[in-house]
Amino acid sequence: MKIAVVIRQVPDLIEPLEVDSSGKALDLGSATFILNESDDHALEQALLLKEAQGGSVSVLAVDFGDVDNSLYAAAAKGADQLIKLLWDDPNRPPWPQQAARMFAEVLRPLAPELVLVGVQAHDELDGVLPPELAVCLGWPYVGVVRGVKADDGQGLLVRKEFPGAVMAEFAVRLPAVLGILGAEQPPRYVPVSRIRAAMKSSQIAEQEATVPPWAARVEVARLSPPAPAERAEMLTGSAEEVAQRIAALLEEKGLLR
Amino acid sequence: MIQPTKTAPDFLEQLATSGEGESPLGCMQCGLCAASCPLGHAMEYPPRRLLLRAAAGQVDRLLQSPTLWMCVGCYLCSLRCPRGIELTDGLWPALRDRAMQAGIQPPAELQETFQNLLKYGNVLGKSPRQRLQWAEGLDVPVLDLSKQPQPVEVLWIVGDYPSYYPRNQRVARAFARILTALGIRWGVLGAKECALGECDRMFGEEGLFETLVEKNRQVLQTQRFEKIVLLDPHEFRAMEHFYPRYGIRYPVEHYVTFLANRLSDLTARIVRSIDATVTYHDNCCVGRRCRCFDPPRQLLGAIPGLKLVEMERNREDALCCGGGGGGMWLDAHIVAHGGYRLSDERIKMAARTGAQILAVSCPFELSRFEDAAKVTGLEGKVQVRDIIELLAEAMDLGEKETV
């Protein structure tokens, strides 16, 4: 099966995020970037499918942040083709709607049977990119996917998670786009020496993609860190006194029946 | 009966020329390694059997075994081997490397540590920009050489736990006060500090070890200093033994020898007694591996009122805390397959001496033994203190609040 995986770079949250001088956006110049976690799962799921039934895995990313390292690590894990979409602005990645169109343009001639992408990214919690990409390609889409298996026929059996611990299995005809929440096993560890070897032996193909104009319809008026509220009450005294106070508080707030 | 193959297995041939100890092909199967290993009884392949299988060309079957991730890098097998075969720094990391190259996954807890080292240059996955967090509000000046490069006497590589882990940050602050009180011109690398890697070349993740070596080469060559001083015995061993193989040679000391060499200066500044019975845990790298047994005891002996007693296993026979060889991040794996944590056994030994304080000189050991005290019901009975903390207290340079 010919599989394509879309990966994104997201700000690393171990660094404190800062608001830039406009007061309307994050200062991404001071941020460091890492591979988006659910994209890492999408890659793992693609590699598992390839190992189970053969085929190839192409990995696509926009040229932003530390993307070369993420692409070489993907090659070290077993990806066959690395594609980087050129992008001029070092200070911010494309909007997800722009990225979806750019990826779609490159994916059409590549003609994979399946596209896997992380269902969300922590700088894009609405999960816009995966369904938007499916719309651009005109392919079916299933999101919040926790497992993918080959169907005996021509398609795939896809497990999707719903609220309330409900799991559903979908038969999906190909080609399709899947938004991956978690692969069937955690993303594999690949030793650094293999990543280094991949840097020497793999090529990252750079590809131009038309950057569609994008005017956000919703504008950010102001961005600020949450203001600390002084609502915490520290309970002191013996365990019994504290327990009584907690019980009284729960009752006051109508949480006891 | 396992028959050795006629052609010498290439795996052991490679090891024989790695420069670590004598050729493993000389193993005579005496079994001293397996009998010495603190977890050998629980291993599917104790060291002797590992060597036997490897000699029989059956390396691949060893790679899947949980045994592979049970070595805690204590060096007992290596130092007792009558043939001088280096198992700790040779055989084990080579097998682990081979396993990872073959795509066999190390235990998940360790994978996270590897990722943290690769991404952030520290085992805890903390921001490199917050390297100097330990020094916030400190009452002595800290010279950050990454911002103000200048020649210093001592380049202190603080280490990951002392930089970030609250319990160990207390030790870092105490050491800063001691260095300052001794009138030493010292500096740290601040945001440029990166883990040096471990004694056994990062538990077999050799590519990662080499990445750390290269990062440190770049950082260290921009600085001028007389010597490097370290708190972490594993990093000391890495710098002293493995870095020269990459052409990186600097005078380096672990803090116990650095301070013991300034014993009269220290003694002159000691103003308080510590009236307590203390036992000392020899860490494996500086202790057994580098045979440094007297300096830590001299430091403790310099504190008036302090009565030093020895555990039943001490000096070259000391029982490992279980934190080396990646053990610090393999507790769940080792308990699952070995049945116990070595630090729990060790703190019981400390308690049997009647000591109120277990003194240590390795950043791993504070949290390992404090956890062990909680697990074994010894909390409040045996206090765990770094030698630096005890010295600082005797010099009236300790933290103001109690531990």
Interface residues (C-beta under 8 A of the other chain):
Chain A: D12 I14 E15 P16 I34 P186 R188 Y189 P191 V192 S193 R194 I195 R196
Chain B: D97 M100 Q101 G103 Q105 P106 A108 Q111 F114 Q115 L118 K119 Y120 G125 K126 S127 R129 E205 E206 G207 L208 E210 T211
